[in-house]
Amino acid sequence: MYFDFKVKIPEVKGKIYERTIKGVVYINYEYDRIYKPDKKYNIPKRTTIGKKCEDDPEMMYPNPNFLTYFPDAELPEDQGRDARSSCLRIGAWIVIEKLMRESLIERIISSLYGDERGTGLFLDLAAYYLTTENNAGQYYPDYAYNHPLFTPEYRIYSDSTVSTFISQISVEDSVSFQNEWNAVKKKQDKIYISYDSTNVTDRLSCPRIALPSCPPTAQLTVRGRACFAGRVNLPVFLSNTPDNH
């Protein structure tokens, strides 16, 4: 199999050979020599690394052997391996995509970013976190390689792009999302708040959870206790009593 991009034929003295078969010029690379003491000469070990371009004698179409023996060679951008895996893992993604569609998350995120690139990457990262139970940006490209994506044209972004994208999400973006999220919910819907109470021992150490986008009449259920809250900080008291679990 030969790739559909061109590379410069390597300049390695005494290692590159041309071989013509049925009018096609193949580029061979001598990667080793085996000395035969009984015959007192070397037997070269060669392999084909590419096919010479007809319109440019200094260029060739490489094959996987070229990447093996010349791993540091300069390649055209985004080349060197298939853009997408031939086998995509779609199980969890189908469920997540259905939940996002039904909950209108895609519409909300689209209104915040205003472009398909930002919306797609945001949704892809959400699916990545849920599917892998991991939020390490350096592993996102590997996930994106063999999973369906929301990003236009299934583009795979690098871990540095992911890190930059996440760092640019501001507090205002989070508040805007909460406002949009609450706007599409019915007033009679309950809002459930979950808080890790492992280190909460008394009321003095309990947190105050800010609800800047909570409708004035929204009913909140906090670990089994119902209360009403408006656009203020809601004091949430947690303890280890049975009625709070």
N, C-alpha and C positions, 0 to 999 in steps of 0.2 A: 504494500500500500504506500502510495506517495502522497505527500501533503500538497495542497493546492496553493502554496506560497513558495516564493523563491528565496534562496540564500546564496551567499557567495561560496564558491568552491574552496574548501580549505587549502591553505598553502603550507603544506608539510613536506619538506624536502625528502624525496625517496619513499614517500608513503602513499601518494595519490596516483592512481592509475586509471586509464580510460579503457573501456571494453565495449566494442560495438556489436550489437546483436540485432539482426534484421533492421538495420538502419537507425537503431536507437543507441545513443551513446550513454553508457552507464558509468558512474564514478565509483571506483573501488578504493577502499582504504585498507592498507596493510597494518593490522593492529598487533601482529606478533610474528616471530620467526622461531621455528623449531629446528634445532641443530641435530643432524643425524651423524653421530660419530663413525658409524660403520661406512657411511657413504661420503663423509667429510664435506657436507654442504648443508646449507639451511633450506628449509621448506617454509615459504611464506604463508601466513594465515591472512586471508583477505576476505572482506565482506563488502557488499554494495551499500553505499550510503546515500545515493541519489541518482537522479536522471538529468543529464545535461540539457540545458535550455537550447532550443534551436535558434532563437533570436538573440541570445546573449551568451557567448562562449565562456564568460566568467561566472555565470550563475547556474544553479541547478535546482531541481525540485527534490527536497530531502525526503527520506523515509525514517521510520523509527530508529534504525541503526545509527543515523546521523546524530540523533539526540542522545544516544547511549555513549558514543565515543567523543562527542563534542558538546557536553552539557552546558558549557559556558558561551556557546556561540550566540551571536546576536540574532534574534528572530523578530519578525514583524510583530507589532503589538497584538496581544491577546492570542498568539499562536503557540503551538507546541503541544497542545492537547485539545481534544474535542471541547467545544464550548459548553456542551451539556452532556451529562451521562446518558448512555443509551437505556438505562434502567432507572426510572424515577420512583421514589418512595412517596406514594400519594395518600396513604391511609389516613394518617392524622391530619394532613393538610385539608382533605375533603371536609372533615368535621369542622375544623377551624374556619374554613372559608364559609361554610353554611352558617355558623354562629355569627361571624362578622357581618354577613349579608343580612341576616334576620335582625340583628341588633343595630343596624345602620351605622356601624363603626366606620366602614369605608367612606360613607358619605360625610361623616363628621370630620374625619382626618383630611379628606379632600378639600373641605371648606377651610381648613386651617393652613394647608400648604399651597393649595391653588395650582399644583402641577402634578402630573402622573409620577414623576420621578420620586419626589418626596413622599407622596402617598404610598406608592408601591414599596419603597424601602422601609417605611415605618411599619406597614403591615407584614412585610417579610420578616422583620426583626421580631415582631410580636409572635409570629408563627414559629420562628426559630427558638425563642425563649421557651415557648410552651412545649414544643416537640422534643427538644433536647434537654430541657430543664437546665439550661446553661445560658449565661449571659456574657460569656467571653467573646469579644469581637473577633479575635484571631481565628476562631473556628467557624465563623459565619461563611466564608467562601466555600469551605468543604461541604457545609450543609446545603448551600445554594446550588452546588454542582449537581446534586442528585435528588433535589426536591422541586416541586412546582413553585413558581414565584408569582407575586403580584406585580413586580416591577415590569414596565413595558419592555417587550422583546426579551424577557427573561435575562436581563443583564445581571451579571455577577459583579458586585462591588468588592473592592479590596477591604481588608480589615482596617486600614488607615482611613478610608473613606467612611466606614461604619463608625469609627471612633469620633471623627470630626462631626458627623451627622448627629450623633447622640449628644455630644458636648454643646451643640447649638440649640438643643431643646430647652427653652427657658421656663421659668415659673409661670410666666404669663401664658405660655402655650398650654401648660397643664391646667391652669384656671379656665382658659377658653374652652378646652376640651370638656371639662366638667360642666361648664355652662351649657354647651351644645348637647351634651349627654342628657342633662336634666330636662332640657327643653323638649326633647322628643319623648320623654316619659310622661305617663299619666299621673295626675295629682294623687290618685289613690294608691299608686305603687309605693311600696315600702323601699327604703334605702337601707341596706345592711352594711354595717361597719365591722370590720374584723381587725383586731389588734392583738399582737403577741403579748400576753400578760405574764410571761414567765418571770420577769423581774419586778412586777408590780406587787407590792406587799401591803400598801395602804394608800389612803387618799392623798397623802402629801406627795407621793411619787407618781401619781397618775397623770397621764398626758391630757392635753386639750387638743381636740381634733378640729381643725379649721374647715368650715363648710361654706366657702364664699359663694357657691353657686346653688345652694340648697333653696328650693322654693319656700316661701314663708309658712306654708301650710303642710309641708312635707312631713310625713310621719316616719320617724326613724325607729328602727328596732335594734337595740344594742344588747346583744347576748341575752335575748329573751325579755328585755325591758323596753317598753314603748314610751316615747316621749315626743314632744313637738319642738322643732327648732327652726329659727329663721336664719337670716344672714349674720350669724354671730358664731363665736367659738362655742362649741358644745362640750361641756365637761362630761367626760365618760369615766365613771368609777367602776373599776373592776376588782373583784376579789375572788377568793377560792370557795365562796359559798356555793352550795349545790344549785341554787336558782340562777346562777350566772353561767352555767355550762350547758 
